[in-house]
Amino acid sequence: MPGWLLVVIIVVAAVAAVAGVLMFLSFLVVRRSKSDPWVQGAGFTTLANCLGTEGMDRQMLGTGTLAVYADEIRFLIATPRRQLSIPRRKLSITLEQFPNPGDYRPGDDPAIVIRWAENKHRQTIGFKVPDPDALKDLLLH
C-alpha cells in the first residue's frame, strides 16, 4: 500500500472520530436542556431546532427544548445559555415550508412559525420540531 494512501486513511479516520465525539457531546448538551429547571413542569416539551427570528433583539439559532405552559411557551438552548419566553395570548401559528431563506430541502416537513406582538413590535420565530402538526394543534387550543 502506498504511503500517501495510508496517510489519507488515517486522516479520514481521525476526522470521522472527531465528528463522532462532537455529535455525542452535542447530544448530551441538548439532553441537558430538557432537564433544566426553567422548562420543568411544562405540560408538553419537545426537542426543537430554532431556524431564525425576525423583529427580535437577539438571535436564538440552535437546538434546544421547547416547553408549552398554560400561559407561555419557553424555548431554552443550554450551551451557551439562551432562553426565550413567548406569551400565549394572541399568537399566530402557521406551518411553512420556507421559514427562512436557504433552509428548504425537498421533502422536509414544514416548520412551525410563531408570530406575536410585544411592546407593539411584531416578532417571529421558526422551529423545526418532530411533529409540527400536533404542536400547532396543541398551541391553538
Phi, psi and omega per residue, in radians:
M1 nan 2.297 3.136
P2 -1.127 2.611 -3.122
G3 -1.080 -0.650 -3.118
W4 -1.159 -0.597 3.119
L5 -1.177 -0.677 3.076
L6 -1.088 -0.731 3.110
V7 -1.100 -0.763 3.132
V8 -1.081 -0.761 3.133
I9 -1.093 -0.736 3.130
I10 -1.128 -0.754 -3.139
V11 -1.124 -0.781 3.130
V12 -1.091 -0.746 3.124
A13 -1.110 -0.705 3.136
A14 -1.150 -0.755 3.118
V15 -1.102 -0.737 3.116
A16 -1.104 -0.707 3.123
A17 -1.129 -0.766 3.127
V18 -1.123 -0.746 3.119
A19 -1.082 -0.709 3.106
G20 -1.092 -0.759 3.120
V21 -1.121 -0.756 3.130
L22 -1.109 -0.708 3.098
M23 -1.121 -0.710 3.110
F24 -1.113 -0.761 3.124
L25 -1.121 -0.701 3.119
S26 -1.146 -0.610 3.067
F27 -1.074 -0.761 3.121
L28 -1.120 -0.690 3.138
V29 -1.123 -0.772 3.132
V30 -1.119 -0.731 3.086
R31 -1.063 -0.622 3.131
R32 -1.113 -0.622 -3.138
S33 -1.146 -0.533 -3.134
K34 -1.239 -0.424 3.132
S35 -1.710 0.118 -3.138
D36 -1.190 2.417 -3.140
P37 -1.013 -0.452 -3.101
W38 -1.174 -0.407 3.123
V39 -1.957 0.088 3.110
Q40 -1.273 2.606 3.097
G41 1.458 0.100 3.125
A42 -1.281 2.641 3.080
G43 -1.218 -0.452 -3.117
F44 -2.680 2.367 3.033
T45 -2.318 2.627 3.089
T46 -2.662 2.711 3.011
L47 -1.241 2.374 -3.115
A48 -2.488 2.487 3.062
N49 -1.917 1.976 3.133
C50 -1.319 2.134 -3.088
L51 -1.579 -0.312 3.134
G52 2.703 2.953 -3.119
T53 -2.311 2.831 3.054
E54 -2.505 2.355 3.124
G55 1.407 0.144 -3.137
M56 -1.887 2.715 -3.113
D57 -1.509 0.084 -3.140
R58 -2.561 2.785 3.089
Q59 -1.707 2.524 -3.133
M60 -2.201 0.411 -3.088
L61 -1.044 2.357 3.078
G62 2.420 3.085 -3.114
T63 -1.803 2.375 -3.140
G64 -2.804 -2.666 -3.091
T65 -1.971 2.270 3.056
L66 -1.825 2.119 -3.082
A67 -2.070 2.318 -3.118
V68 -1.892 2.108 3.071
Y69 -1.939 3.017 -3.117
A70 -1.086 -0.653 -3.059
D71 -2.024 -0.013 3.136
E72 -2.745 2.877 3.024
I73 -2.052 2.329 3.121
R74 -2.076 2.433 3.050
F75 -2.185 2.301 -3.074
L76 -2.292 2.226 2.940
I77 -1.911 2.168 -2.988
A78 -1.264 -0.773 -3.038
T79 -2.382 2.142 -0.262
P80 -1.157 2.551 -2.998
R81 -1.088 2.127 3.023
R82 -2.433 2.392 -3.132
Q83 -2.470 2.644 -3.093
L84 -2.496 2.377 3.062
S85 -2.031 2.256 -3.127
I86 -2.069 2.114 3.099
P87 -1.160 2.450 -3.087
R88 -1.447 -0.115 3.122
R89 -1.347 2.432 3.065
K90 0.986 0.791 3.062
L91 -1.524 2.582 2.944
S92 -2.024 2.174 -3.065
I93 -2.211 2.217 3.114
T94 -2.316 2.817 2.988
L95 -1.886 2.163 -3.069
E96 -2.271 2.429 3.111
Q97 -1.346 -0.488 -3.094
F98 -2.079 1.284 -3.073
P99 -1.183 -0.531 3.061
N100 -2.739 2.698 -3.051
P101 -1.006 2.401 3.047
G102 1.495 -0.038 -3.083
D103 -1.632 -0.278 -3.024
Y104 -1.242 2.263 2.975
R105 -2.251 2.280 -3.099
P106 -0.918 2.361 3.112
G107 1.581 -0.128 3.116
D108 -1.162 2.564 2.979
D109 -1.208 2.682 3.102
P110 -1.178 2.736 3.077
A111 -1.620 2.683 3.052
I112 -1.608 2.252 -3.103
V113 -2.065 2.178 -3.090
I114 -1.949 2.273 3.103
R115 -2.174 2.483 3.111
W116 -2.761 2.911 3.114
A117 -1.948 2.342 3.079
E118 -2.401 2.152 -3.082
N119 0.940 0.756 3.113
K120 1.107 0.289 3.084
H121 -1.979 2.288 3.075
R122 -1.321 2.345 3.126
Q123 -2.242 2.548 -3.094
T124 -2.404 2.479 3.054
I125 -2.520 2.467 -3.131
G126 -2.075 2.450 -3.119
F127 -2.295 2.476 2.864
K128 -1.685 2.174 3.129
V129 -2.282 2.807 -3.114
P130 -1.026 -0.684 -3.127
D131 -2.344 1.469 -3.053
P132 -1.123 -0.592 -3.142
D133 -1.118 -0.779 -3.139
A134 -1.148 -0.692 3.132
L135 -1.174 -0.692 3.089
K136 -1.051 -0.810 3.125
D137 -1.057 -0.738 3.138
L138 -1.103 -0.757 -3.090
L139 -1.245 -0.514 -3.113
L140 -1.494 -0.135 3.138
H141 -1.987 nan nan
